[in-house]
Amino acid sequence: MDRIWNINNVIMENNNWTKQELVAYILLYVANSDLDETKKEREYIMSRVDLKTYYHIKDEFENDNDFQSITKIVDAVKHENLYNNNLDSLFADIKLMAFADGEMTVMERAFYNNLKKILS
C-alpha cells in the first residue's frame, strides 16, 4: 500500500458515497494512520459498517495516497451533507476508532485534530 503524497498522480472523481461508506473510509484512514490496523480496530470498523461495504471501501482506500484520502474525506463531508453540519457523531466515531485498541496514537490524534480544524 503506497501512502505517499504525490500531487501529480491525483485523479479525483466525484464520490457519491453513502454515509456508511464515508464512515468506513474515515475509520480505515484513522486505523491506518499509524501504519498498523489492529484486529480490534478492524472489529470496530466492522461493527459500524457491513462486510460488503468494508471490503469495497478498503479496496478503494488501498489504492489512494494520503492526499487523495484527505481530499475525498473533506469533499464528502463538506459537499454531500451526510452530516448536515453536525459533525459530533463523526468525531465521536473517530475517537472511538482511535481508542479501539486501547490508546490514541500520536498519528491518530494528529489526524483527529487536523480533520476537526479543516471541517470546523
FILOSE-677574 format. One line per 2 residues: number of its first residue (from 1); for each residue x, y, z of C-alpha. Coordinates in steps of 0.2 Angstrom, whole numbers, plus 5000, padded with zeros to 4 digits. Example, Ala and Ser with C-alpha at 12.3 -4.5 7.8 and 13.67 -1.06 7.14 Angstrom:
// residues 2
1> 5062:4978:5039; 5068:4995:5036 $
***
This chain:
// residues 120
1> 5000:5000:5000; 5008:5016:4994 $
3> 5003:5030:5006; 5015:5044:4999 $
5> 5009:5061:4994; 5011:5063:4976 $
7> 5000:5078:4969; 5005:5074:4951 $
9> 4996:5057:4952; 4980:5063:4960 $
11> 4964:5059:4950; 4948:5063:4959 $
13> 4931:5058:4954; 4915:5063:4962 $
15> 4912:5051:4976; 4894:5048:4979 $
17> 4897:5039:4995; 4883:5033:5007 $
19> 4885:5039:5025; 4891:5021:5029 $
21> 4904:5021:5015; 4911:5038:5021 $
23> 4911:5031:5039; 4921:5016:5033 $
25> 4933:5026:5023; 4937:5038:5038 $
27> 4938:5024:5050; 4950:5015:5039 $
29> 4961:5031:5037; 4961:5033:5056 $
31> 4965:5014:5059; 4979:5015:5046 $
33> 4986:5032:5051; 4999:5024:5062 $
35> 5003:5011:5049; 4995:4997:5059 $
37> 4977:4992:5058; 4975:4981:5073 $
39> 4962:4967:5075; 4952:4977:5087 $
41> 4952:4992:5075; 4946:4981:5061 $
43> 4932:4974:5073; 4927:4991:5077 $
45> 4925:4996:5059; 4915:4980:5055 $
47> 4904:4984:5070; 4899:5001:5061 $
49> 4898:4995:5043; 4893:4979:5034 $
51> 4905:4967:5027; 4902:4971:5009 $
53> 4904:4990:5012; 4920:4987:5022 $
55> 4929:4977:5008; 4923:4988:4994 $
57> 4929:5004:5003; 4945:4995:5009 $
59> 4949:4991:4991; 4947:5010:4986 $
61> 4956:5016:5002; 4971:5005:4997 $
63> 4973:5012:4980; 4973:5030:4987 $
65> 4988:5040:4993; 4986:5052:5008 $
67> 4982:5067:4998; 4968:5058:4989 $
69> 4962:5051:5005; 4961:5068:5014 $
71> 4953:5076:4999; 4940:5063:4997 $
73> 4935:5064:5016; 4934:5083:5016 $
75> 4925:5084:5000; 4912:5070:5005 $
77> 4909:5078:5022; 4908:5096:5016 $
79> 4898:5093:5000; 4887:5078:5002 $
81> 4878:5084:5018; 4879:5067:5025 $
83> 4881:5075:5042; 4870:5090:5040 $
85> 4883:5102:5048; 4883:5092:5064 $
87> 4899:5083:5065; 4898:5077:5083 $
89> 4894:5059:5078; 4908:5059:5065 $
91> 4921:5065:5078; 4913:5053:5091 $
93> 4916:5038:5078; 4934:5044:5075 $
95> 4938:5045:5094; 4930:5028:5097 $
97> 4940:5021:5082; 4956:5028:5089 $
99> 4954:5021:5106; 4948:5004:5099 $
101> 4965:4996:5103; 4966:5004:5120 $
103> 4975:5021:5115; 4975:5035:5103 $
105> 4992:5036:5095; 5001:5052:5091 $
107> 4996:5050:5072; 4978:5046:5076 $
109> 4977:5061:5087; 4985:5072:5074 $
111> 4973:5066:5061; 4958:5069:5073 $
113> 4964:5087:5077; 4968:5091:5059 $
115> 4951:5085:5052; 4942:5094:5066 $
117> 4951:5110:5060; 4948:5108:5042 $
119> 4930:5104:5044; 4925:5117:5058 $
***
